[in-house]
Amino acid sequence: MDEFNNPFAGLDATGLPAGNPNLPASPAPKKNRGRVDIIRQKAGRGGKTVTVVKNFVGIGMPEKEALAKKMQKACGTGGTVKDGQIEIQGDQRESVVRILEEAGFRPVLAGG
Protein backbone atom coordinates (compact mmCIF):
# COMPACT_ATOMS: atom_id res chain seq x y z
CA MET A 1 0.00 0.00 0.00
CA ASP A 2 2.92 2.40 0.74
CA GLU A 3 4.17 2.01 -2.84
CA PHE A 4 1.10 3.82 -4.06
CA ASN A 5 1.27 6.69 -1.55
CA ASN A 6 5.03 7.31 -1.69
CA PRO A 7 6.44 7.69 -5.20
CA PHE A 8 9.98 7.18 -3.86
CA ALA A 9 9.32 3.94 -1.98
CA GLY A 10 10.64 1.78 -4.82
CA LEU A 11 13.92 3.68 -5.23
CA ASP A 12 17.20 2.17 -4.03
CA ALA A 13 19.75 4.35 -2.17
CA THR A 14 22.73 2.04 -2.58
CA GLY A 15 25.72 3.69 -4.19
CA LEU A 16 24.73 7.21 -3.11
CA PRO A 17 27.07 9.17 -0.82
CA ALA A 18 26.02 9.64 2.80
CA GLY A 19 24.87 13.08 3.86
CA ASN A 20 27.15 15.33 5.87
CA PRO A 21 25.86 15.49 9.48
CA ASN A 22 27.95 18.65 10.14
CA LEU A 23 25.99 20.74 7.65
CA PRO A 24 23.27 22.95 9.14
CA ALA A 25 19.70 22.32 8.15
CA SER A 26 18.53 24.41 5.23
CA PRO A 27 17.24 27.77 6.45
CA ALA A 28 13.51 28.30 6.41
CA PRO A 29 12.40 30.71 3.72
CA LYS A 30 11.72 34.19 5.05
CA LYS A 31 8.04 34.83 5.21
CA ASN A 32 6.72 38.02 3.73
CA ARG A 33 5.16 40.04 6.52
CA GLY A 34 3.84 42.75 4.21
CA ARG A 35 4.74 46.17 2.96
CA VAL A 36 5.72 49.01 5.28
CA ASP A 37 6.33 52.60 4.20
CA ILE A 38 9.42 54.54 5.25
CA ILE A 39 9.04 58.31 5.14
CA ARG A 40 11.46 61.14 5.93
CA GLN A 41 9.55 63.97 7.63
CA LYS A 42 10.69 67.44 8.55
CA ALA A 43 7.51 69.51 8.60
CA GLY A 44 6.05 70.32 12.01
CA ARG A 45 9.11 69.05 13.87
CA GLY A 46 11.01 72.26 14.47
CA GLY A 47 13.29 71.71 11.47
CA LYS A 48 14.46 68.31 12.71
CA THR A 49 14.40 65.33 10.34
CA VAL A 50 12.64 62.15 11.47
CA THR A 51 12.40 58.75 9.77
CA VAL A 52 8.87 57.36 10.14
CA VAL A 53 7.90 53.73 9.53
CA LYS A 54 4.18 53.14 9.13
CA ASN A 55 1.45 50.89 7.70
CA PHE A 56 2.31 47.79 9.74
CA VAL A 57 -0.26 45.02 9.34
CA GLY A 58 -0.73 42.24 11.90
CA ILE A 59 2.02 43.34 14.26
CA GLY A 60 1.48 44.13 17.93
CA MET A 61 2.80 46.98 20.01
CA PRO A 62 5.46 44.87 21.82
CA GLU A 63 7.01 43.83 18.49
CA LYS A 64 6.96 47.42 17.22
CA GLU A 65 8.74 48.53 20.39
CA ALA A 66 11.34 45.77 19.94
CA LEU A 67 11.91 46.82 16.30
CA ALA A 68 12.19 50.47 17.36
CA LYS A 69 14.76 49.57 20.01
CA LYS A 70 16.79 47.59 17.45
CA MET A 71 16.65 50.54 15.01
CA GLN A 72 17.70 53.02 17.68
CA LYS A 73 20.67 50.87 18.65
CA ALA A 74 21.77 50.34 15.03
CA CYS A 75 21.44 54.05 14.18
CA GLY A 76 22.81 55.39 17.45
CA THR A 77 19.87 57.76 17.82
CA GLY A 78 16.68 58.10 19.76
CA GLY A 79 13.22 57.14 18.67
CA THR A 80 9.74 56.15 19.78
CA VAL A 81 6.58 54.30 18.86
CA LYS A 82 3.70 56.75 18.51
CA ASP A 83 0.22 56.18 17.03
CA GLY A 84 1.24 52.76 15.68
CA GLN A 85 4.24 54.23 13.84
CA ILE A 86 7.94 53.93 14.60
CA GLU A 87 9.78 57.27 14.62
CA ILE A 88 13.59 57.37 14.53
CA GLN A 89 15.50 60.64 14.85
CA GLY A 90 17.43 61.77 11.78
CA ASP A 91 17.50 60.51 8.20
CA GLN A 92 18.16 56.82 8.94
CA ARG A 93 16.31 55.25 6.02
CA GLU A 94 19.11 52.93 4.84
CA SER A 95 19.59 51.35 8.26
CA VAL A 96 15.85 51.07 8.84
CA VAL A 97 15.37 49.33 5.47
CA ARG A 98 18.04 46.75 6.35
CA ILE A 99 16.51 45.99 9.76
CA LEU A 100 13.00 45.66 8.34
CA GLU A 101 14.18 43.34 5.56
CA GLU A 102 15.89 41.13 8.15
CA ALA A 103 12.58 41.00 10.06
CA GLY A 104 10.76 39.80 6.93
CA PHE A 105 9.01 43.02 5.93
CA ARG A 106 9.00 44.60 2.48
CA PRO A 107 10.09 48.21 3.10
CA VAL A 108 9.23 50.87 0.55
CA LEU A 109 10.76 54.34 0.55
CA ALA A 110 7.84 56.74 0.18
CA GLY A 111 7.76 60.50 -0.08
CA GLY A 112 10.75 62.82 0.12
CORNORRA-V151054 format. One record per run of one state. SS is the DSSP state (A for helix, B for strand, O for the rest). FROM is the first residue (numbers start at 0). TO is the last residue. If there is no record, write none. Layout:
ss:SS from:FROM to:TO
ss:SS from:FROM to:TO
//
This chain:
ss:O from:0 to:0
ss:A from:1 to:4
ss:O from:5 to:33
ss:B from:34 to:40
ss:O from:41 to:48
ss:B from:49 to:53
ss:O from:54 to:59
ss:A from:60 to:74
ss:O from:75 to:77
ss:B from:78 to:81
ss:O from:82 to:83
ss:B from:84 to:88
ss:O from:89 to:91
ss:A from:92 to:101
ss:O from:102 to:104
ss:B from:105 to:109
ss:O from:110 to:111
//
